[in-house]
Amino acid sequence: MPVIDRETLMERVGHSPELLVELIELFIQLGPEMLAEIKDSIERGSAEDLQRSAHTFKGSVGNFAAQDVFQTALSLENMGRNQEMSRAQDVVNLLENEMNILTEELKAMKNEFSTPQ
C-alpha cells in the first residue's frame, strides 16, 4: 500500500509538478532536522518540546497526504500534550521507519516529475 495518497497530494499542489518538486526538496532537507528535534525532546524528557516538534513535523508530512506518518506524529504530539512520555521512544522509532519509507517514495516522485516530458 502506498505511503502517499497521490491524488490528494496532487490536488494540494494544484497539480503543479514544480510546486510538488519544491515541497519534496524542502522536506528532504528539513525532515531529518525535524525528526532530530523530536528525538532530542524525548531524550531530554521535555513533553512541551515533544508536543511542539511533533506538531511541526505532523504539519510537514500532512502536506504529502501521508496518513500513517501523520498519525504517528499526531500520537507523539498527543503524548507531549498529555505529559505521557513512557512510550515516546517506541513511537519515535516507528516514526523514523515511516519517514524513511516516505522519503524514498518522495524521492521517486521527485525523479518522476523532474524528468523532462
N, CA, C and O of each residue as an XYZ file, in Angstrom:
468
protein
N       0.847     -1.195      0.000
C       0.000      0.000      0.000
C       0.885      1.249      0.000
O       1.820      1.342      0.795
N       0.600      2.199     -0.876
C       1.445      3.392     -0.937
C       1.326      4.239      0.327
O       0.274      4.322      0.959
N       2.441      4.855      0.661
C       2.501      5.725      1.829
C       1.772      7.039      1.546
O       1.172      7.637      2.439
N       1.835      7.468      0.303
C       1.298      8.769     -0.103
C       0.011      8.576     -0.902
O      -0.057      7.732     -1.796
N      -1.003      9.365     -0.568
C      -2.219      9.419     -1.377
C      -1.930     10.411     -2.503
O      -2.107     11.619     -2.348
N      -1.486      9.880     -3.629
C      -1.026     10.726     -4.729
C      -2.111     11.670     -5.251
O      -1.832     12.827     -5.562
N      -3.324     11.185     -5.344
C      -4.409     12.026     -5.858
C      -4.622     13.245     -4.960
O      -4.732     14.373     -5.441
N      -4.677     13.001     -3.651
C      -4.849     14.107     -2.704
C      -3.655     15.047     -2.753
O      -3.813     16.268     -2.741
N      -2.465     14.473     -2.809
C      -1.257     15.292     -2.875
C      -1.270     16.198     -4.100
O      -0.976     17.389     -3.996
N      -1.609     15.643     -5.255
C      -1.622     16.458     -6.470
C      -2.679     17.560     -6.391
O      -2.467     18.663     -6.895
N      -3.803     17.265     -5.768
C      -4.816     18.307     -5.562
C      -4.257     19.421     -4.682
O      -4.479     20.601     -4.954
N      -3.531     19.046     -3.624
C      -2.975     20.035     -2.693
C      -1.960     20.961     -3.342
O      -1.817     22.114     -2.936
N      -1.257     20.462     -4.346
C      -0.269     21.309     -5.027
C      -0.823     21.888     -6.318
O      -0.070     22.377     -7.160
N      -2.135     21.833     -6.471
C      -2.771     22.398     -7.657
C      -2.309     21.736     -8.937
O      -2.258     22.368     -9.992
N      -1.973     20.456     -8.841
C      -1.488     19.679     -9.990
C      -0.243     20.310    -10.616
O      -0.010     20.188    -11.819
N       0.550     20.982     -9.786
C       1.768     21.636    -10.258
C       2.991     20.777     -9.946
O       3.384     20.671     -8.785
N       3.599     20.163    -10.958
C       4.804     19.369    -10.722
C       5.935     20.201    -10.107
O       6.701     19.706     -9.280
N       6.028     21.455    -10.515
C       7.084     22.327     -9.991
C       6.925     22.532     -8.489
O       7.898     22.445     -7.740
N       5.696     22.806     -8.048
C       5.441     23.008     -6.621
C       5.686     21.709     -5.855
O       6.249     21.723     -4.760
N       5.266     20.607     -6.425
C       5.482     19.309     -5.786
C       6.974     19.057     -5.576
O       7.390     18.663     -4.486
N       7.771     19.279     -6.604
C       9.216     19.062     -6.500
C       9.814     19.983     -5.433
O      10.676     19.556     -4.665
N       9.369     21.230     -5.379
C       9.855     22.165     -4.348
C       9.533     21.662     -2.946
O      10.392     21.683     -2.064
N       8.289     21.207     -2.738
C       7.892     20.687     -1.426
C       8.712     19.463     -1.044
O       9.135     19.322      0.104
N       8.933     18.585     -2.004
C       9.721     17.380     -1.736
C      11.149     17.754     -1.346
O      11.687     17.232     -0.369
N      11.751     18.644     -2.100
C      13.131     19.061     -1.793
C      13.214     19.676     -0.403
O      14.164     19.419      0.337
N      12.229     20.483     -0.048
C      12.212     21.117      1.270
C      12.094     20.068      2.376
O      12.783     20.150      3.393
N      11.220     19.087      2.172
C      11.052     18.053      3.193
C      12.308     17.189      3.307
O      12.720     16.844      4.414
N      12.911     16.842      2.187
C      14.130     16.025      2.228
C      15.234     16.761      2.979
O      16.045     16.140      3.665
N      15.262     18.062      2.848
C      16.256     18.874      3.540
C      15.917     19.026      5.025
O      16.788     18.849      5.876
N      14.664     19.353      5.341
C      14.301     19.703      6.712
C      13.759     18.543      7.547
O      13.797     18.595      8.776
N      13.256     17.500      6.890
C      12.683     16.369      7.617
C      13.613     15.772      8.659
O      13.203     15.574      9.803
N      14.872     15.475      8.288
C      15.786     14.909      9.283
C      16.029     15.832     10.479
O      16.178     15.362     11.606
N      16.070     17.146     10.235
C      16.244     18.099     11.332
C      15.027     18.077     12.254
O      15.170     18.118     13.476
N      13.837     18.012     11.671
C      12.618     17.960     12.485
C      12.568     16.673     13.307
O      12.185     16.697     14.477
N      12.950     15.558     12.702
C      12.976     14.295     13.425
C      13.996     14.351     14.560
O      13.740     13.841     15.651
N      15.141     14.964     14.309
C      16.173     15.106     15.344
C      15.651     15.925     16.528
O      15.972     15.624     17.678
N      14.849     16.957     16.250
C      14.268     17.758     17.333
C      13.311     16.922     18.172
O      13.283     17.054     19.396
N      12.527     16.064     17.525
C      11.610     15.187     18.255
C      12.407     14.249     19.154
O      12.101     14.102     20.337
N      13.425     13.620     18.590
C      14.262     12.692     19.363
C      14.923     13.394     20.538
O      14.974     12.859     21.646
N      15.427     14.594     20.288
C      16.086     15.364     21.343
C      15.115     15.681     22.479
O      15.480     15.587     23.651
N      13.895     16.051     22.142
C      12.916     16.381     23.184
C      12.590     15.149     24.032
O      12.352     15.261     25.235
N      12.580     13.972     23.395
C      12.326     12.738     24.137
C      13.506     12.428     25.048
O      13.320     12.082     26.215
N      14.712     12.550     24.520
C      15.910     12.288     25.324
C      15.975     13.204     26.535
O      16.394     12.780     27.612
N      15.565     14.451     26.369
C      15.575     15.412     27.475
C      14.350     15.278     28.378
O      14.288     15.883     29.449
N      13.378     14.479     27.936
C      12.160     14.305     28.724
C      11.271     15.540     28.737
O      10.519     15.764     29.685
N      11.362     16.343     27.677
C      10.580     17.570     27.599
C       9.283     17.334     26.819
O       9.271     17.329     25.588
N       8.204     17.140     27.560
C       6.902     16.902     26.930
C       6.467     18.109     26.102
O       5.893     17.950     25.024
N       6.733     19.295     26.594
C       6.339     20.514     25.878
C       7.056     20.611     24.530
O       6.443     20.926     23.509
N       8.357     20.335     24.543
C       9.115     20.378     23.287
C       8.689     19.242     22.353
O       8.661     19.418     21.135
N       8.356     18.074     22.922
C       7.874     16.969     22.096
C       6.579     17.367     21.396
O       6.414     17.127     20.200
N       5.670     17.973     22.139
C       4.406     18.394     21.543
C       4.656     19.354     20.386
O       4.089     19.200     19.305
N       5.505     20.338     20.621
C       5.777     21.359     19.606
C       6.473     20.769     18.379
O       6.056     21.018     17.248
N       7.530     19.991     18.601
C       8.299     19.471     17.468
C       7.497     18.422     16.686
O       7.600     18.359     15.461
N       6.711     17.608     17.373
C       5.876     16.619     16.672
C       4.775     17.329     15.878
O       4.419     16.893     14.783
N       4.240     18.414     16.428
C       3.216     19.191     15.717
C       3.796     19.759     14.411
O       3.154     19.695     13.363
N       4.988     20.303     14.483
C       5.646     20.857     13.300
C       5.879     19.775     12.253
O       5.604     19.975     11.070
N       6.387     18.633     12.694
C       6.640     17.517     11.787
C       5.337     17.032     11.161
O       5.273     16.771      9.960
N       4.307     16.915     11.984
C       2.990     16.459     11.518
C       2.474     17.370     10.407
O       1.955     16.892      9.398
N       2.613     18.661     10.592
C       2.171     19.607      9.570
C       2.927     19.438      8.267
O       2.355     19.549      7.182
N       4.211     19.170      8.384
C       5.024     18.994      7.193
C       4.637     17.736      6.424
O       4.483     17.784      5.204
N       4.479     16.618      7.115
C       4.105     15.382      6.406
C       2.649     15.426      5.956
O       2.269     14.744      5.004
N       1.842     16.222      6.633
C       0.447     16.375      6.218
C       0.327     16.924      4.820
O      -0.636     16.624      4.115
N       1.290     17.724      4.408
C       1.300     18.259      3.042
C       1.321     17.154      2.002
O       0.817     17.329      0.892
N       1.907     16.008      2.360
C       2.100     14.928      1.397
C       1.000     13.872      1.432
O       1.104     12.849      0.754
N      -0.043     14.105      2.208
C      -1.144     13.141      2.306
C      -0.602     11.762      2.676
O      -1.019     10.742      2.128
N       0.339     11.760      3.622
C       0.954     10.523      4.113
C       0.311     10.201      5.460
O       0.847     10.541      6.514
N      -0.834      9.546      5.409
C      -1.690      9.387      6.584
C      -1.031      8.633      7.734
O      -1.169      9.039      8.887
N      -0.320      7.546      7.447
C       0.292      6.770      8.532
C       1.349      7.585      9.271
O       1.397      7.586     10.501
N       2.187      8.271      8.515
C       3.234      9.092      9.130
C       2.585     10.231      9.922
O       3.020     10.555     11.027
N       1.558     10.823      9.356
C       0.820     11.894     10.014
C       0.265     11.405     11.356
O       0.403     12.087     12.371
N      -0.363     10.223     11.358
C      -0.971      9.687     12.581
C       0.082      9.367     13.648
O      -0.159      9.565     14.839
N       1.237      8.876     13.225
C       2.305      8.583     14.182
C       2.821      9.872     14.808
O       3.059      9.928     16.014
N       2.995     10.906     13.994
C       3.427     12.204     14.519
C       2.360     12.781     15.454
O       2.687     13.388     16.474
N       1.096     12.591     15.105
C       0.000     13.049     15.971
C       0.050     12.330     17.317
O      -0.184     12.942     18.359
N       0.352     11.042     17.297
C       0.469     10.292     18.557
C       1.553     10.897     19.441
O       1.363     11.058     20.647
N       2.691     11.231     18.837
C       3.766     11.861     19.613
C       3.348     13.236     20.127
O       3.644     13.597     21.266
N       2.672     13.984     19.294
C       2.191     15.302     19.716
C       1.270     15.160     20.931
O       1.383     15.913     21.899
N       0.365     14.193     20.868
C      -0.560     13.974     21.984
C       0.158     13.485     23.235
O      -0.222     13.846     24.349
N       1.190     12.667     23.061
C       1.982     12.233     24.215
C       2.601     13.436     24.915
O       2.599     13.526     26.143
N       3.126     14.351     24.123
C       3.691     15.566     24.708
C       2.625     16.400     25.396
O       2.832     16.887     26.507
N       1.493     16.563     24.744
C       0.396     17.359     25.310
C      -0.075     16.778     26.640
O      -0.380     17.509     27.582
N      -0.128     15.437     26.697
C      -0.647     14.756     27.891
C       0.441     14.410     28.903
O       0.185     13.723     29.892
N       1.666     14.896     28.646
C       2.790     14.629     29.551
C       3.000     13.120     29.739
O       3.370     12.672     30.824
N       2.763     12.349     28.683
C       2.880     10.888     28.736
C       4.040     10.463     27.840
O       3.868     10.263     26.638
N       5.214     10.329     28.435
C       6.429     10.101     27.655
C       6.880      8.634     27.669
O       7.879      8.304     27.030
N       6.181      7.762     28.369
C       6.677      6.400     28.583
C       6.858      5.608     27.290
O       7.792      4.811     27.194
N       6.002      5.801     26.306
C       6.096      5.055     25.042
C       6.696      5.887     23.915
O       6.768      5.428     22.775
N       7.121      7.090     24.222
C       7.574      8.011     23.172
C       8.745      7.453     22.366
O       8.795      7.644     21.150
N       9.678      6.776     23.009
C      10.830      6.247     22.277
C      10.399      5.193     21.263
O      10.887      5.178     20.133
N       9.486      4.314     21.664
C       8.990      3.298     20.726
C       8.282      3.942     19.538
O       8.452      3.519     18.395
N       7.491      4.966     19.823
C       6.725      5.618     18.763
C       7.651      6.412     17.838
O       7.428      6.446     16.628
N       8.680      7.045     18.390
C       9.597      7.790     17.519
C      10.401      6.820     16.645
O      10.764      7.168     15.522
N      10.682      5.629     17.135
C      11.353      4.623     16.301
C      10.465      4.251     15.115
O      10.947      4.118     13.990
N       9.172      4.083     15.369
C       8.215      3.818     14.297
C       8.175      4.992     13.323
O       8.185      4.800     12.107
N       8.130      6.208     13.867
C       8.094      7.406     13.029
C       9.327      7.477     12.123
O       9.218      7.829     10.948
N      10.477      7.146     12.663
C      11.705      7.190     11.872
C      11.630      6.187     10.712
O      12.010      6.510      9.587
N      11.148      4.992     10.982
C      10.986      3.995      9.917
C      10.004      4.477      8.857
O      10.264      4.358      7.659
N       8.876      5.020      9.304
C       7.872      5.530      8.359
C       8.431      6.691      7.539
O       8.156      6.810      6.344
N       9.212      7.539      8.192
C       9.791      8.682      7.489
C      10.772      8.208      6.421
O      10.823      8.780      5.332
N      11.543      7.178      6.717
C      12.484      6.647      5.726
C      11.742      6.133      4.501
O      12.167      6.369      3.370
N      10.640      5.435      4.720
C       9.829      4.931      3.608
C       9.228      6.097      2.825
O       9.258      6.112      1.595
N       8.679      7.078      3.555
C       8.108      8.264      2.914
C       9.163      8.987      2.079
O       8.895      9.386      0.946
N      10.343      9.152      2.632
C      11.405      9.868      1.922
C      11.767      9.162      0.619
O      11.971      9.812     -0.406
N      11.846      7.842      0.659
C      12.150      7.095     -0.566
C      11.048      7.279     -1.609
O      11.328      7.444     -2.796
N       9.800      7.249     -1.158
C       8.689      7.445     -2.085
C       8.704      8.862     -2.661
O       8.430      9.063     -3.844
N       9.025      9.834     -1.815
C       9.100     11.222     -2.289
C      10.239     11.404     -3.292
O      10.085     12.120     -4.282
N      11.368     10.768     -3.044
C      12.487     10.863     -3.988
C      12.097     10.275     -5.342
O      12.451     10.817     -6.389
N      11.369      9.167     -5.309
C      10.905      8.566     -6.565
C       9.950      9.507     -7.288
O      10.022      9.653     -8.509
N       9.052     10.147     -6.532
C       8.122     11.111     -7.147
C       8.881     12.298     -7.718
O       8.566     12.779     -8.807
N       9.879     12.768     -6.984
C      10.674     13.898     -7.471
C      11.336     13.537     -8.800
O      11.323     14.326     -9.745
N      11.912     12.341     -8.860
C      12.544     11.910    -10.114
C      11.520     11.803    -11.236
O      11.795     12.174    -12.377
N      10.358     11.301    -10.911
C       9.288     11.158    -11.907
C       8.875     12.517    -12.466
O       8.703     12.671    -13.675
N       8.717     13.502    -11.579
C       8.211     14.806    -12.014
C       9.319     15.761    -12.462
O       9.040     16.801    -13.058
N      10.575     15.407    -12.175
C      11.698     16.237    -12.623
C      12.147     15.866    -14.016
O      12.854     16.637    -14.663
N      11.749     14.696    -14.491
C      12.152     14.222    -15.806
C      11.496     15.067    -16.893
O      10.284     15.280    -16.876
N      12.298     15.545    -17.835
C      11.692     16.330    -18.923
C      10.648     15.515    -19.660
O      10.845     14.335    -19.953
N       9.548     16.162    -19.950
C       8.423     15.494    -20.625
C       8.628     15.473    -22.117
O       7.785     14.953    -22.848
